Amino acid sequence: MHNNLFSKALIVTTTQLTMILIAVASIFIIFILIAIIKMYKLKSENKKLMQTNAYKDYEESGEDMHSGHLYGDH
């Protein structure tokens, strides 16, 4: 009797399984959409930063990121 009750509790109908899968897929779609929106926002922000004078000045000066006190070049 215990075994029969336990096996009935584990039975999931196809409708229930479908609903669970739809819910999980919806959550993943929401996460993917959020990631895509953030990617485009970061892309546009990066584009704005690349057009600023500070970046152009740095690029024209030809400074090396690895020179300086941190890497032992005094």
KOLGU-4560 file (N, C-alpha, C; in nm, 3 decimals, padded with zeros to 5 digits):
<recs>
<n_xx: 00.083 n_yy: -00.119 n_zz: 00.000 ca_xx: 00.000 ca_yy: 00.000 ca_zz: 00.000 c_xx: 00.088 c_yy: 00.126 c_zz: 00.000 mol: A seq: 1 type: MET>
<n_xx: 00.195 n_yy: 00.122 n_zz: 00.078 ca_xx: 00.286 ca_yy: 00.237 ca_zz: 00.081 c_xx: 00.349 c_yy: 00.260 c_zz: -00.056 mol: A seq: 2 type: HIS>
<n_xx: 00.388 n_yy: 00.151 n_zz: -00.122 ca_xx: 00.452 ca_yy: 00.160 ca_zz: -00.252 c_xx: 00.357 c_yy: 00.220 c_zz: -00.356 mol: A seq: 3 type: ASN>
<n_xx: 00.232 n_yy: 00.182 n_zz: -00.353 ca_xx: 00.132 ca_yy: 00.231 ca_zz: -00.448 c_xx: 00.109 c_yy: 00.380 c_zz: -00.430 mol: A seq: 4 type: ASN>
<n_xx: 00.103 n_yy: 00.426 n_zz: -00.306 ca_xx: 00.083 ca_yy: 00.568 ca_zz: -00.276 c_xx: 00.202 c_yy: 00.651 c_zz: -00.323 mol: A seq: 5 type: LEU>
<n_xx: 00.323 n_yy: 00.597 n_zz: -00.304 ca_xx: 00.444 ca_yy: 00.667 ca_zz: -00.345 c_xx: 00.454 c_yy: 00.679 c_zz: -00.497 mol: A seq: 6 type: PHE>
<n_xx: 00.418 n_yy: 00.575 n_zz: -00.569 ca_xx: 00.427 ca_yy: 00.579 ca_zz: -00.714 c_xx: 00.322 c_yy: 00.673 c_zz: -00.773 mol: A seq: 7 type: SER>
<n_xx: 00.207 n_yy: 00.686 n_zz: -00.709 ca_xx: 00.104 ca_yy: 00.780 ca_zz: -00.756 c_xx: 00.151 c_yy: 00.925 c_zz: -00.737 mol: A seq: 8 type: LYS>
<n_xx: 00.228 n_yy: 00.951 n_zz: -00.633 ca_xx: 00.274 ca_yy: 01.086 ca_zz: -00.605 c_xx: 00.378 c_yy: 01.131 c_zz: -00.708 mol: A seq: 9 type: ALA>
<n_xx: 00.450 n_yy: 01.038 n_zz: -00.768 ca_xx: 00.555 ca_yy: 01.073 ca_zz: -00.863 c_xx: 00.504 c_yy: 01.085 c_zz: -01.006 mol: A seq: 10 type: LEU>
<n_xx: 00.382 n_yy: 01.046 n_zz: -01.031 ca_xx: 00.328 ca_yy: 01.052 ca_zz: -01.167 c_xx: 00.299 c_yy: 01.198 c_zz: -01.203 mol: A seq: 11 type: ILE>
<n_xx: 00.354 n_yy: 01.240 n_zz: -01.318 ca_xx: 00.332 ca_yy: 01.375 ca_zz: -01.368 c_xx: 00.264 c_yy: 01.361 c_zz: -01.503 mol: A seq: 12 type: VAL>
<n_xx: 00.155 n_yy: 01.429 n_zz: -01.519 ca_xx: 00.084 ca_yy: 01.419 ca_zz: -01.646 c_xx: 00.157 c_yy: 01.501 c_zz: -01.751 mol: A seq: 13 type: THR>
<n_xx: 00.128 n_yy: 01.473 n_zz: -01.876 ca_xx: 00.193 ca_yy: 01.546 ca_zz: -01.985 c_xx: 00.154 c_yy: 01.694 c_zz: -01.982 mol: A seq: 14 type: THR>
<n_xx: 00.033 n_yy: 01.723 n_zz: -01.937 ca_xx: -00.011 ca_yy: 01.863 ca_zz: -01.928 c_xx: 00.072 c_yy: 01.936 c_zz: -01.823 mol: A seq: 15 type: THR>
<n_xx: 00.093 n_yy: 01.873 n_zz: -01.707 ca_xx: 00.174 ca_yy: 01.935 ca_zz: -01.603 c_xx: 00.318 c_yy: 01.954 c_zz: -01.650 mol: A seq: 16 type: GLN>
<n_xx: 00.371 n_yy: 01.854 n_zz: -01.717 ca_xx: 00.508 ca_yy: 01.862 ca_zz: -01.767 c_xx: 00.520 c_yy: 01.974 c_zz: -01.871 mol: A seq: 17 type: LEU>
<n_xx: 00.421 n_yy: 01.986 n_zz: -01.957 ca_xx: 00.421 ca_yy: 02.092 ca_zz: -02.057 c_xx: 00.418 c_yy: 02.229 c_zz: -01.992 mol: A seq: 18 type: THR>
<n_xx: 00.337 n_yy: 02.245 n_zz: -01.890 ca_xx: 00.328 ca_yy: 02.373 ca_zz: -01.820 c_xx: 00.460 c_yy: 02.408 c_zz: -01.752 mol: A seq: 19 type: MET>
<n_xx: 00.524 n_yy: 02.309 n_zz: -01.691 ca_xx: 00.654 ca_yy: 02.332 ca_zz: -01.627 c_xx: 00.758 c_yy: 02.374 c_zz: -01.730 mol: A seq: 20 type: ILE>
<n_xx: 00.762 n_yy: 02.305 n_zz: -01.843 ca_xx: 00.859 ca_yy: 02.338 ca_zz: -01.947 c_xx: 00.834 c_yy: 02.476 c_zz: -02.006 mol: A seq: 21 type: LEU>
<n_xx: 00.708 n_yy: 02.513 n_zz: -02.023 ca_xx: 00.675 ca_yy: 02.647 ca_zz: -02.074 c_xx: 00.721 c_yy: 02.753 c_zz: -01.975 mol: A seq: 22 type: ILE>
<n_xx: 00.699 n_yy: 02.728 n_zz: -01.846 ca_xx: 00.740 ca_yy: 02.825 ca_zz: -01.743 c_xx: 00.893 c_yy: 02.842 c_zz: -01.742 mol: A seq: 23 type: ALA>
<n_xx: 00.965 n_yy: 02.732 n_zz: -01.748 ca_xx: 01.112 ca_yy: 02.738 ca_zz: -01.748 c_xx: 01.162 c_yy: 02.807 c_zz: -01.874 mol: A seq: 24 type: VAL>
<n_xx: 01.104 n_yy: 02.774 n_zz: -01.989 ca_xx: 01.145 ca_yy: 02.837 ca_zz: -02.114 c_xx: 01.117 c_yy: 02.988 c_zz: -02.111 mol: A seq: 25 type: ALA>
<n_xx: 01.005 n_yy: 03.027 n_zz: -02.052 ca_xx: 00.971 ca_yy: 03.169 ca_zz: -02.043 c_xx: 01.074 c_yy: 03.244 c_zz: -01.959 mol: A seq: 26 type: SER>
<n_xx: 01.115 n_yy: 03.185 n_zz: -01.849 ca_xx: 01.215 ca_yy: 03.248 ca_zz: -01.763 c_xx: 01.346 c_yy: 03.266 c_zz: -01.839 mol: A seq: 27 type: ILE>
<n_xx: 01.388 n_yy: 03.162 n_zz: -01.912 ca_xx: 01.512 ca_yy: 03.173 ca_zz: -01.989 c_xx: 01.501 c_yy: 03.277 c_zz: -02.099 mol: A seq: 28 type: PHE>
<n_xx: 01.387 n_yy: 03.287 n_zz: -02.163 ca_xx: 01.367 ca_yy: 03.388 ca_zz: -02.268 c_xx: 01.378 c_yy: 03.528 c_zz: -02.209 mol: A seq: 29 type: ILE>
<n_xx: 01.322 n_yy: 03.547 n_zz: -02.089 ca_xx: 01.332 ca_yy: 03.677 ca_zz: -02.023 c_xx: 01.478 c_yy: 03.710 c_zz: -01.993 mol: A seq: 30 type: ILE>
<n_xx: 01.554 n_yy: 03.613 n_zz: -01.942 ca_xx: 01.696 ca_yy: 03.636 ca_zz: -01.914 c_xx: 01.774 c_yy: 03.669 c_zz: -02.041 mol: A seq: 31 type: PHE>
<n_xx: 01.744 n_yy: 03.599 n_zz: -02.150 ca_xx: 01.812 ca_yy: 03.624 ca_zz: -02.276 c_xx: 01.780 c_yy: 03.764 c_zz: -02.327 mol: A seq: 32 type: ILE>
<n_xx: 01.654 n_yy: 03.806 n_zz: -02.317 ca_xx: 01.616 ca_yy: 03.940 ca_zz: -02.360 c_xx: 01.685 c_yy: 04.048 c_zz: -02.278 mol: A seq: 33 type: LEU>
<n_xx: 01.694 n_yy: 04.027 n_zz: -02.147 ca_xx: 01.765 ca_yy: 04.122 ca_zz: -02.060 c_xx: 01.912 c_yy: 04.131 c_zz: -02.101 mol: A seq: 34 type: ILE>
<n_xx: 01.974 n_yy: 04.017 n_zz: -02.129 ca_xx: 02.115 ca_yy: 04.016 ca_zz: -02.170 c_xx: 02.135 c_yy: 04.090 c_zz: -02.302 mol: A seq: 35 type: ALA>
<n_xx: 02.044 n_yy: 04.071 n_zz: -02.396 ca_xx: 02.054 ca_yy: 04.139 ca_zz: -02.526 c_xx: 02.040 c_yy: 04.289 c_zz: -02.509 mol: A seq: 36 type: ILE>
<n_xx: 01.944 n_yy: 04.332 n_zz: -02.426 ca_xx: 01.925 ca_yy: 04.475 ca_zz: -02.402 c_xx: 02.049 c_yy: 04.536 c_zz: -02.338 mol: A seq: 37 type: ILE>
<n_xx: 02.106 n_yy: 04.467 n_zz: -02.238 ca_xx: 02.226 ca_yy: 04.517 ca_zz: -02.172 c_xx: 02.344 c_yy: 04.523 c_zz: -02.269 mol: A seq: 38 type: LYS>
<n_xx: 02.353 n_yy: 04.425 n_zz: -02.358 ca_xx: 02.461 ca_yy: 04.424 ca_zz: -02.455 c_xx: 02.454 c_yy: 04.546 c_zz: -02.546 mol: A seq: 39 type: MET>
<n_xx: 02.334 n_yy: 04.579 n_zz: -02.594 ca_xx: 02.320 ca_yy: 04.695 ca_zz: -02.681 c_xx: 02.347 c_yy: 04.826 c_zz: -02.606 mol: A seq: 40 type: TYR>
<n_xx: 02.306 n_yy: 04.833 n_zz: -02.479 ca_xx: 02.334 ca_yy: 04.952 ca_zz: -02.399 c_xx: 02.484 c_yy: 04.970 c_zz: -02.381 mol: A seq: 41 type: LYS>
<n_xx: 02.555 n_yy: 04.861 n_zz: -02.349 ca_xx: 02.700 ca_yy: 04.869 ca_zz: -02.331 c_xx: 02.769 c_yy: 04.904 c_zz: -02.462 mol: A seq: 42 type: LEU>
<n_xx: 02.718 n_yy: 04.850 n_zz: -02.571 ca_xx: 02.775 ca_yy: 04.879 ca_zz: -02.702 c_xx: 02.764 c_yy: 05.028 c_zz: -02.735 mol: A seq: 43 type: LYS>
<n_xx: 02.647 n_yy: 05.086 n_zz: -02.708 ca_xx: 02.628 ca_yy: 05.228 ca_zz: -02.738 c_xx: 02.712 c_yy: 05.315 c_zz: -02.644 mol: A seq: 44 type: SER>
<n_xx: 02.724 n_yy: 05.273 n_zz: -02.517 ca_xx: 02.806 ca_yy: 05.348 ca_zz: -02.423 c_xx: 02.953 c_yy: 05.343 c_zz: -02.464 mol: A seq: 45 type: GLU>
<n_xx: 02.997 n_yy: 05.227 n_zz: -02.510 ca_xx: 03.135 ca_yy: 05.212 ca_zz: -02.555 c_xx: 03.161 c_yy: 05.300 c_zz: -02.677 mol: A seq: 46 type: ASN>
<n_xx: 03.063 n_yy: 05.307 n_zz: -02.765 ca_xx: 03.077 ca_yy: 05.391 ca_zz: -02.885 c_xx: 03.092 c_yy: 05.537 c_zz: -02.846 mol: A seq: 47 type: LYS>
<n_xx: 03.013 n_yy: 05.581 n_zz: -02.747 ca_xx: 03.023 ca_yy: 05.720 ca_zz: -02.700 c_xx: 03.159 c_yy: 05.746 c_zz: -02.638 mol: A seq: 48 type: LYS>
<n_xx: 03.209 n_yy: 05.651 n_zz: -02.558 ca_xx: 03.339 ca_yy: 05.668 ca_zz: -02.494 c_xx: 03.452 c_yy: 05.672 c_zz: -02.596 mol: A seq: 49 type: LEU>
<n_xx: 03.440 n_yy: 05.594 n_zz: -02.702 ca_xx: 03.544 ca_yy: 05.591 ca_zz: -02.805 c_xx: 03.551 c_yy: 05.724 c_zz: -02.879 mol: A seq: 50 type: MET>
<n_xx: 03.443 n_yy: 05.799 n_zz: -02.880 ca_xx: 03.439 ca_yy: 05.926 ca_zz: -02.951 c_xx: 03.480 c_yy: 06.044 c_zz: -02.864 mol: A seq: 51 type: GLN>
<n_xx: 03.506 n_yy: 06.022 n_zz: -02.737 ca_xx: 03.544 ca_yy: 06.132 ca_zz: -02.649 c_xx: 03.686 c_yy: 06.176 c_zz: -02.676 mol: A seq: 52 type: THR>
<n_xx: 03.717 n_yy: 06.298 n_zz: -02.636 ca_xx: 03.851 ca_yy: 06.353 ca_zz: -02.657 c_xx: 03.956 c_yy: 06.282 c_zz: -02.573 mol: A seq: 53 type: ASN>
<n_xx: 03.920 n_yy: 06.236 n_zz: -02.456 ca_xx: 04.016 ca_yy: 06.169 ca_zz: -02.368 c_xx: 04.071 c_yy: 06.043 c_zz: -02.435 mol: A seq: 54 type: ALA>
<n_xx: 03.985 n_yy: 05.966 n_zz: -02.498 ca_xx: 04.031 ca_yy: 05.843 ca_zz: -02.564 c_xx: 04.119 c_yy: 05.878 c_zz: -02.685 mol: A seq: 55 type: TYR>
<n_xx: 04.078 n_yy: 05.981 n_zz: -02.761 ca_xx: 04.157 ca_yy: 06.020 ca_zz: -02.878 c_xx: 04.294 c_yy: 06.070 c_zz: -02.835 mol: A seq: 56 type: LYS>
<n_xx: 04.300 n_yy: 06.148 n_zz: -02.726 ca_xx: 04.428 ca_yy: 06.197 ca_zz: -02.675 c_xx: 04.517 c_yy: 06.082 c_zz: -02.631 mol: A seq: 57 type: ASP>
<n_xx: 04.460 n_yy: 05.985 n_zz: -02.564 ca_xx: 04.536 ca_yy: 05.868 ca_zz: -02.518 c_xx: 04.587 c_yy: 05.789 c_zz: -02.638 mol: A seq: 58 type: TYR>
<n_xx: 04.503 n_yy: 05.771 n_zz: -02.738 ca_xx: 04.541 ca_yy: 05.694 ca_zz: -02.856 c_xx: 04.653 c_yy: 05.764 c_zz: -02.933 mol: A seq: 59 type: GLU>
<n_xx: 04.645 n_yy: 05.896 n_zz: -02.943 ca_xx: 04.746 ca_yy: 05.971 ca_zz: -03.017 c_xx: 04.879 c_yy: 05.976 c_zz: -02.942 mol: A seq: 60 type: GLU>
<n_xx: 04.876 n_yy: 05.973 n_zz: -02.809 ca_xx: 04.999 ca_yy: 05.982 ca_zz: -02.732 c_xx: 05.081 c_yy: 05.854 c_zz: -02.745 mol: A seq: 61 type: SER>
<n_xx: 05.017 n_yy: 05.742 n_zz: -02.777 ca_xx: 05.089 ca_yy: 05.617 ca_zz: -02.795 c_xx: 05.142 c_yy: 05.558 c_zz: -02.666 mol: A seq: 62 type: GLY>
<n_xx: 05.081 n_yy: 05.591 n_zz: -02.553 ca_xx: 05.126 ca_yy: 05.537 ca_zz: -02.425 c_xx: 05.101 c_yy: 05.387 c_zz: -02.419 mol: A seq: 63 type: GLU>
<n_xx: 05.193 n_yy: 05.318 n_zz: -02.350 ca_xx: 05.178 ca_yy: 05.175 ca_zz: -02.330 c_xx: 05.113 c_yy: 05.151 c_zz: -02.195 mol: A seq: 64 type: ASP>
<n_xx: 05.014 n_yy: 05.066 n_zz: -02.191 ca_xx: 04.944 ca_yy: 05.038 ca_zz: -02.064 c_xx: 05.035 c_yy: 04.971 c_zz: -01.963 mol: A seq: 65 type: MET>
<n_xx: 05.142 n_yy: 04.904 n_zz: -02.008 ca_xx: 05.226 ca_yy: 04.827 ca_zz: -01.917 c_xx: 05.345 c_yy: 04.905 c_zz: -01.865 mol: A seq: 66 type: HIS>
<n_xx: 05.362 n_yy: 05.027 n_zz: -01.905 ca_xx: 05.472 ca_yy: 05.104 ca_zz: -01.851 c_xx: 05.427 c_yy: 05.175 c_zz: -01.724 mol: A seq: 67 type: SER>
<n_xx: 05.517 n_yy: 05.191 n_zz: -01.633 ca_xx: 05.483 ca_yy: 05.258 ca_zz: -01.508 c_xx: 05.535 c_yy: 05.184 c_zz: -01.389 mol: A seq: 68 type: GLY>
<n_xx: 05.507 n_yy: 05.239 n_zz: -01.272 ca_xx: 05.560 ca_yy: 05.185 ca_zz: -01.147 c_xx: 05.510 c_yy: 05.043 c_zz: -01.119 mol: A seq: 69 type: HIS>
<n_xx: 05.387 n_yy: 05.014 n_zz: -01.155 ca_xx: 05.326 ca_yy: 04.885 ca_zz: -01.122 c_xx: 05.403 c_yy: 04.769 c_zz: -01.185 mol: A seq: 70 type: LEU>
<n_xx: 05.460 n_yy: 04.791 n_zz: -01.303 ca_xx: 05.528 ca_yy: 04.682 ca_zz: -01.371 c_xx: 05.681 c_yy: 04.693 c_zz: -01.362 mol: A seq: 71 type: TYR>
<n_xx: 05.731 n_yy: 04.781 n_zz: -01.278 ca_xx: 05.873 ca_yy: 04.787 ca_zz: -01.254 c_xx: 05.949 c_yy: 04.885 c_zz: -01.342 mol: A seq: 72 type: GLY>
<n_xx: 05.885 n_yy: 04.956 n_zz: -01.433 ca_xx: 05.953 ca_yy: 05.056 ca_zz: -01.516 c_xx: 05.950 c_yy: 05.189 c_zz: -01.442 mol: A seq: 73 type: ASP>
<n_xx: 06.058 n_yy: 05.222 n_zz: -01.372 ca_xx: 06.061 ca_yy: 05.346 ca_zz: -01.292 c_xx: 06.093 c_yy: 05.459 c_zz: -01.380 mol: A seq: 74 type: HIS>
</recs>
